[in-house]
Amino acid sequence: MTIERPILEARNLQVLRGGVPVLAIPELTINERQVLSLIGPNGAGKSTLLLALTCLIQPSMGNIFFRGQRITSHHDAFSYRRKLAMVFQEPLLFDTTVFENVAAGLKIRGMKKHEYCHAVEKSLDRFGISHLTSRSAVKLSGGEAQRTSLARAFALEPEIIFLDEPFSSLDPPTRSSLIDDLERILRETKTTAVITTHDQMEAMRLSDQIAVMDRGKILQTGIPSEIMNNPVDECVAAFVGMETALAGDVIRSYDGSFIVSVSGREVEAVGTAAPGDSVICFVRPENVTITTGGSGDATSARNRFPGKITRVTPAGLFHKIHLDCGFPLVAYITNISVENLSLVPGKDVTASFKATGVHVIKK
């Protein structure tokens, strides 16, 4: 098993604006070949952190290390920036051909045409835009322009690539196609990448690690499944889609599980807690099953509650079902199941979820 080494580290990084801290990162380590997504709501500090890591803004305090060497001077920063590439939300293209745009960074670095032609052609092919070689950049669609921007960045063969909300302005089909290609290319090239996004599913698809940010701080860092299923606090839980948050008190505990009293109902969770502990139980909506009549009797879920549908909201490939089970509960149900079960507001149903599907945070 290969152990990847740190390529970029930030320690005690702080950015002030008007004397007010807008970024405070005690420690962040990015390993070689790792794809790290910085996720969080608008204004969380994701782009500020990206600009600080690329030395495009000067931190108020703290240090950045590239391959173990501290960046201490403008000369260090300049040498470091030559080893990275950056892609912004809006493609910043020159008013010339696609080929010339993709070649721009290589030309700036002093390469002759016979040296950079192969690199440009290879990068154009990777992003499926070889047929656009001679087209003017001003005549490109949004997706074509962003592919050109990405091709230009990868043509440099950077040691790290930074991407700041690169898909947010694209329509869903274009966005999905480009994410597919970027995921493939990152794996093929083994390029270290740092991506900012507020889209948790985008982060899940692309990342080896996710860092959740809010108000200039990193709240939690971990592999995608850990972030999505075991958030450290209410803020992270809310951002990663745990739409049901149930406050209660532990009333009984067993070997490996315990019971929480929530609005007079008993919710079982797996883990360790003592009677009297005040906790919050989080349940992901995709872990909730809805049944009608007696059809839920065969379920193995330990938590089963009668309830009434209060709202049904279409959400693309599924419907979001809001329930009143004596406490509010949210479920994601496929469109075909909504139709087959006639799930409409006012209908009485049974909601169930497994004890293993309950994530508990102590208050």
N, C-alpha and C positions, 0 to 999 in steps of 0.2 A: 504494500500500500504506500503510495507516494504522499509524503507530508509536504504540503505547499508552504513556502516561506512567506512572511509578510513582505509586501511590496510597498505599501503606503501606510503610514501611521500618523495619527494626530493625537497630541497630548495637551491637555489643559487649554484647548482652543477656545478663544472668546472673541466675539465681534461686538463692538459697541457702536450705537448710532445715537448721537446727541447725548452721550454719556449713559445711555440705557443699554443693557445687554440684550442683544437680539439673537445671540448664538452662544451656547455654553456647552462644550463637548469635553468632558474629562479625558475620555480615551476612545479611540476608534482605530481598529486594525483591519486592513484589507489585504487578503492573501493573494498571491499569484494565481491567475486563472479563475479567480472567484468573480461571480457576478453578484454585486450588492445592490439592492434596491432601497432607496430612501423613500418611505411612504409617510403620508400624513396629510392633514387638511391644508387648504390654502393658508399661507402665512405661517406654516409650521417651522420654516427656516431651512427647507430642503435646498432651495437654490442658493441661499447664502452659504450653506455648508459646501456645496459644490464649487462655488466661486473661491472659497477659502482654500479648499483642497487643491485647486488648480493654480493657486497663487495669483489669481486675477483680482482679488481684493486682499488687502493686508490685514491680517488679524490684529486685534488690539493687544492680545497676548497669546502665549502658547507656541508650540513647535510642531512642524511637519517634517517627517522623516521619509525619504525615498530610498528604498533598499538599505535601510539602516543609517543613512547619512542625513544629518540635519540640514535643512535648507536655511542658510543663514544670511545670504546676500542676494542682491539683484542678479548677480552672475549665476549663482546657484539656481535661482528661480527660472532664469532664462534657459539654462541647460536642461532643467527638469521639464519645462513646458515643451521643449523640442521632442520629448519622449512620449507625449500624450496627444490626444485629439479630443475635440469637444463638438457635440452636436446640440443645437438649441431647438426650442419648440418651433420657431419659425426658421425655415431654411434661409441661410444668408448666402445667396448665390450671386455671382458676378454676371453682368450682362454680356455673356458670351456663350459659347456652345457647352453642352454637357461635358464633352471630353475635356475642354479647357478648364472647366470648374473642378472636375475630379483631379486634374493634373496640377491645380494651383498650388497646393501645399508642397508637392514634390519640387515644383519649380522654385518656390520660395526657398527651399532648402538646398538649392544649387544644383539639382540634377539636370543633366542634358536630356534632350528629347529621346534619343535612342536608348537612354537608361530608364526613363519613366514610362515609356509607351506600354510595355508589358504589364507593369503594375496597374496602370489605369485600365487597360483592357480586362485584366483579371477582376478588378473591383467592379467594373461595369457589369460583367457577366454574373458575378456573385449576386448582385441585386436586381438582375433581370432587366437591365436597361441598356444593353448593348445596342439595341435598335434605335436608341435616342442619341447616339454619339454626336451627331452633327446638328441636333436640334438646339435652338436658342433656349436658354434657361428661362427666359421670360414667357415662353409659350408652354411651359410644363404645367400639368395639373398639380394639386397639392401633394398627392402621393408620389408622383414622379419627382417633384422637387425635393421631397424628403429622402427619397431613395438616392438621389444625386448627392445630397448632403452627407448621407451615411457612406456612400461609395467613396467620396472624397476623404472622409475620416479614416476608413479602413485601408485605403491605398497607402497611407503613411505607415502602415504596420505599427501602430502605436503600442507601447507597453501597457498603457491604460487608456481606455476611452471613457469619457464622461458624457452622459446623455441627459439633458434637462427637459423633461416632459416632451419627448420627441414625437409622441403620437397624439397629443391631446387635441390638435386642431384638425385631425383627419376624420372622415366619415367612417362608420363602423366596419364595412367590408374592407376598405383600404387599410384601415388600422389593423384588422385581424391578419390580413395577408402579410403586411410588413412586419408584424410581430413574429409571425411564423418564420419569415426569412431571417430576421435578426437573431432569433433563438438558434437557428441552425448555424448561422455564420459565427456566432460567438463560440459555439461548441467546436466547430471545425477549426477555427483559428486559435482557440484557447486564449482569447484575449481577456485580460482583466477589465471589468467594466463596473462603473457606478452609474446608476440610473435613478432619476427622481421621477416619482409618479404619485398621483393620488388614487390610482386605480389598483385595488388590492389583487384583482384577478390577473392583471398584467404583471404585477410583481411576482405572483405565485408561479406564473409560467416561465419567467425569465431567470429567476434568482436562485442562487445557492444560499444566500443570506438576505434577511430583510431587517432593516432598522426602522422602527416606528418613531416618528418625530412629532413633537408638538411644542409650540412656544419656544423654539430654539434649542430644545433639549432632545436627546435620544432617550425614549422611555423604555425601549426593549429591543434587543438584537438577538436573532436566532434563525434557525432554518425555517422555511415557510410553514411547515406543519406545526412547529412549536408556536410560532407567532399566532397562527390562525386558531389553534385549539387550546392553547394555554397562555392567554394574555396575562400580563402581570398586574394590570389594574383596570378600572372601569373605562378610562380613556382609550386604552389600547383595544379593549373588548368591543367598545362601541364602534371604533373605526374599522375593525376587521370583520364586522358583520354579525356579532353576537347580539341580535336584536332583542332577545329576552333577557332581562336582568331582574332577578327575584331576590329581594332582601328578606332575610329570615334568621332564625336562631336554631342552633343544633339542639335537639331534644334527646336523641339517643345515638349511641355509637356502638359499632360492632367491630369485628376483626376485618378491617379493610373497607368498611363502608360506614355511613352514618345517615341519620334522618334529620332533615331541616324542616321546621315549621314555617310555612309561607302562607300568610293570610288564612290560617286555619287548616290548610292542606299540608300533607306530608310529602316531601320530595326526598327521594333517596339518591345519594351520590357516592361514588367510589372515592376512597381516600381516607385521610386521618383528620379527625376533628373531635373536640371534646364538648360534651353537653354544656350549654351556656355560651358557646362561641357565637358571635354575630358574624354572619357571612353574607355574601352575595352569590347566588347561583346563576350562571350564564348557560344558555342553551342556544346552540346554533339552529336557525330555522330549518335547515336541510336535515337535521336530526329528529325532527318532529314528524310523527305519522298521524294521519287523521283517518278514522274509520267511522262508519255509520251503522246504526242498528247493532246487531251482535257480532259483526264481522271482526271486531277487534279482540275477541276472546282468545284467539290463538297466538297473539303476540307474546314475545319473550320479554318485552320491556317491563321494567319494574315500576315505572311511573305511568299511571293511567288515570286520566281525569275527564269527567264529563264536562262539556262546555258548549258554548253557543258562538257561532260565527258572528262577528260584529262588522267585518269589512272584508271585501275581496278585491285585490288590486292586481291587474295584469302587469307582468314584469318580463316581457319577452318570451322566453322559452318556458316560463313557469308563472304561477300566480302566487302572490303573497296573501296568506290567509291570516287575518287577525282574529283571535279567539278570546273569549272571557271564560276562564276556567276557575273563577274565584280569584284569579290573578291573570294579568295579561300574558298572552302567549302568541308567538308568531311562527308560522310554518310556511315552507315553500312546497308547493304541490304542483306536479306537472299539469299542463293544460288538459291533457286527455283525462287525467284523474278528476280534475275539477268538473269536467263535463259528465263523466261516468257516475260520479258520486252526487251530482247535483248540488255542489257546494255553493250556497248563496247566503247572504246575510240573514240571520234569524234562525238558521238551521241548527238543530241539536246534533252534536257529534261527540266522539271520544277522541281525545288527543293523548298520544303516548310517546315516551322517549326513554331510552335506556339510562341506567344509572351511570354507565361509562360515558354517556354523552353530556353529563353535567360538569361544567368547570366551575370550581368554587374558589373564591378569593375571600380571605378573612378581612373583616373591617379593621 
